[in-house]
Amino acid sequence: MSKHLLLSLLVFSTQLCAQTALQLAPPTAKRNSNGMVTLESTTPDTTILYTLDGAAPTAKSNPYLDSIDLIRGGTVKARTFSKDRKSMSEATEQIFRPVPSFVVPVPSTVVATTQDRSWPQYDWAKRHALTSAAVKKAQPQILFIGDSITHFFGGEQFDSYPLPGQQTWGEFYAPRNAGNLGFGWDKTENVLWRLQHGAIDGIAPKLIVMMIGTNNTATCSAPDIAAGIEAIVLELNKRLPQSKILLLGIFPRGEKPNPQREKIAEINGIIAKLNGTHNVTFLDIGPKFLTPEGLITKDIMPDFLHPNEKGYRIWAEAIEPTVKKLMGETK
């Protein structure tokens, strides 16, 4: 290829990218008197992705699916993306102060948001729609809520991800008509969004088994993560006041003791105080996954985070006495 032709192609490519960027106008952000922020794009057939943590939106940021509750204020950064997310607009940024009646700032862990951290392999919005419809149809008597650790336990399969705990799930929970609302990559704020947008509408489970927070540990403080977990408990108790909640301590992670485990222990110590409130029973089964030396072995958690079949059986057997009691199955 001649240098002249190569230069011409580079110029054409640059012009094409510039044209695409110009065609994708940045979205606008507006907040109403109730503190709800709406994002709008003037470019048809596009996707808006946003952040609340000050980072510039990327193709794996939070998809805008509904208005954002920023009554306590915050910074919204957003971009318009093409449907395949290969082209994007410039970022728009809008800083909102708290409305007059809410002057106390809150951590990101309690501000309900969407997520697409594993897009396109993991379609979060599609899973939300499918699982919400499925649990409403099935009317589960026991409902599991959490992140990928819960997702991979078992139940109805909506994607290609393997469910290594399916055998144990079939033995312990399928006979109880169980539902699974575990979502890969979810943080506390993502669970909050799902609960507020139809995930548990029209159902009345006897028991909710909940574990969440490990995906927050890389960037959030222990008190903030505990606040996010408490916010979920309050949301569940408000929407499903008759349901009992089995709140599990976050499982240990990492082969050996490490600072992340120390943070998890701190979180668990805080949320343990929810025991006996808001229909909550707190249970920490984390030590069940450890050797006497405090190690996690690959024969239980191959990646030192997600259980395999053996690990899921340890989980099920550890909570079974409490599940039976809370489900009213013991005499």
N, C-alpha and C positions, 0 to 999 in steps of 0.2 A: 504494500500500500504506500503511495507517495505521501510525502510530508504535506503537500498541498491538500490532498484529499483528506488526510487525517485531521488537519487543522480545520477544514470545512465541516467535518463531522462533529468535532468538538464544539465549534461555534454554534452549529445547529442544535446540538444537545443542550447547550447552555441557554439558548434562546427559548427552547421548548420548555425547559424547567422554569425559567423566569415567567413564561406565559402561563404555565399551569399554576404557579404561585399567585399570579395576579388574578387568575380566574377564580381561585378559591379565596373568597373574602373572609377575613377573621370574623368569628361569631360575636354577637353583642350579648352583654350580660346586664340584666335588669333585676332589681329586687323590689317586691311590693311591701306594703306596710306591715305584713305579717312576717317579714323576714325571709320569704321564699324567693330564691334566685332562679330566673329562667334564662336559658341560653338559646339564641336563635341564629340561624345562618341564612343568608340571602341566596346561597348557592344551592340549587336543588340536587336531590339524590346524593347527599353527603352525610358524613358522620361527624359529630362533635365529640371531642375528647377533652377532659378537663383535669385539673389537679387543685388540691386545696393546701398543699404543703410547700408551695413556693417554687416547685420544680416546673420546668418547661414541659408541656404535654408531648408525649411521644405516641407511637402507634400502639403502645400497650398501656396507656393511661386509662382513666376511668371514663367509660362511655356515658354520655348524657342521655338518660332514659326518662327522667322526670325532674321536677323542680328540686332545688337544693336548699335545705334548711340552714340558713345563715343568720338566724335571728340574733345570735351572739357575735356576729361579725366574722370576718375572715377575708382571705385573698383568693380570688378565683383566677386561674390562668386557663385559657381555652384556645383550641385551634380547630379549624375546619379541616377534615380529612376526606379524601376520595373514599369510595366504598371499599376499595382494596387496601386503603391506608398507605399507598405508595407515594401519594402527593399530599401536601399539607399547606395550609395558609400560614401567615405570620401569626405569632401568638398575641392574644389580647389579654390584658390584665386589668382586673377591677378590684379595688380594695373597699370593703364594706365595713363600716363601724358598727358596733352593737346598736340595736334599736334602744331607745331610752330606758326601757324596762329591764334590759338584760345587759348589764355592764361587766359581769364577771366572765372572763374568758374561760373556754373549756378546751380540753385536749382533743386532738384529731380522732382519738379512739372512740369518741361518743358522737361524732358528726357523721350521720348516715351517708355513705357513698357507695357507688358501684365499683367494679374493678375488672380489668382485663389483663392481668399481669402475665398470663400464659397464652394470650391471643397469638395466632389463630388456632392453635392446637386445642384450646379449651374455650368453648363458646359459653361464657358465663351467663349472658342474657338469655340464651336459648335454654340452658339448664334451669334457670330460674322459672321461665315460663312452663317448661315441661314438668318440673317437680311440683310446682304450685298446683297445677292442674291434677297431677297424679295423687297427691295427698288429699286433695279435696274430694276426689272420686273414691279413694280407698277408705277414707275416714279412719286413719290409724289409731290404735289404742295406746301405742307407744311410739314416740317420735324422737329421732336422733338429730341433733343440730350441731354443726361444727365445720371444720375445714377438711382438707384432703384426708387426714387421718380417719375422720368419720366417713367421708365419701367412699373410701376404698373398703369399708367394712362389709357392705353388701346391700341387698335390696334390688329394686328395679334398676336396670342399666340403661342409661340414656346416651352413652357415648362409648368410645372404644377403650376407655381406661379399664384395666383389669381390676377385679374386686377380690383380692386374696383372702378376705374374710368371709366370703360368700357361704362356705360350708358351715361355719360357726353361726352365721346370721340365720341360715335356714333352720338350724337346730334350736337356737334360743329365741329368735325374734319373729321369724315368718309365722309361726303358729299364733303369735300374739297380734298379728296384723300390724307389723311395724312399718314406719315410713322413715326415709333417710333424706335429710336436708343438709348433708355435708357437701361443701363446695371447695374444690382445690384453690389454694392461694388466699382463701378468705381471712380477713382480719376482723376484729370486733365491729368496726364501722360498716363493713360489708354485710355482716349478718343483720345488723340493725336495719340497713336499707331493705333487705329482703323481707324482714318481718313487717316493715311498714308499707310494703308494696305487694301484698297478696299471698305471701308464702304460707301463712297459717290461717287465712280467711276461711270461714265455714267449716272448721274442724273442732273437735273437742277431745283430744287425747287424754287418757288417764294420767300418763306420765311422759315427761320430756327429759331425755338424757342429753346433757349439753356439755361440750368441752370446746373452748375456743381461746385464742390468744397467742399461740406459739409463733404465728407469722408476724405478730407485732413486736416480738422481742428484739429484733435486730435494730430497731430505730426508736422505740418508745420506752419510757420509764415504767418501772413496775407499778407505781401508783396510778399512772395513766391507763395502763392495760387493765388493771383491776377496776378502774372506773368504767371502762368500756364493757367489761363483763357484767358489772352491776347494772349498767344501762340496759343491756340485753335482758337480764333477769326482770327488771322493772317493766320492760316492754312486753315480755311474755306474760307476766302476771296481770298486766292491764288488759291484754287481748284474750288471754285464756285463764281467767281467774280461778277456774275449777281444776286446772291441771297442776299436778305436782311436778316439781323440777328436781331432778337429780343432777346437781352441779358437780362435775368432776374437776379435780385439780389438773392443771396442764401436765401432760406426761413429760418426763425427762427426755433430753435429746443430747446427742453427741456420745461418742464411745466412752469417754472418760469424763469425770467431773470437770466442769468448765464454767466460766463466768455466765454463760447463758443459762446454765442449770441453776446457778445461784439466783439469777433474776427470776426464774420460774418459781423457785422455792419462795421467794419474797412475794410474788403475785399470789401464790397459793395460800400463803399465810394471811394475806389481806382478805381474799374472797372467802376464806373459811369462816369469817365473821358473818357471812350471809346465812349460815346454817340456822334454821329455825325461823327465818324471816321470809316473807313473800312466797310461801309454799316450798321453800328450798331445803333440800337435804344435801349437805356437802360431803364429798367422799374423795380422798386422795389415794389412788391405787398405784401411783408412780413407782413406789419401791418394789412392786411385784415384777417389774421389768428389769430389775438390776441384780447383778451378782452380789455376793457378800462384800466384794471389793468395790462396789459401786459402778460396775461396768455394764454397758449395754452390749450384748453379743449379736452377731449377725444372724444367728439362728432364730432370733426373735424379731429383730428390726434390721433388715439387711443394709439399710442406709443410715442406721442409727436414729431414725425419726419415725418412719412408717412401719407399723407391724406387718408381719406376714401371717399366714394362717395360724401358726403357733402363738404369735403375739396377740392376735385377735381372740383366740380362745382364752388366753390368760385374762384379757380384758373382760370377756363375758363372764367367766367363772368368778372373777373378783367382785363384780357388781351384782351377781345373781341374787344373793340373799337380800340385798337392799331393794332390788327391782321387785322381787316377790312381795316384799313387805309393802312397798309403795303402791303396787298394783292391786293390793288386797287379795293376794293369792295364798297367803299363809293363814292358818287357822289359829 
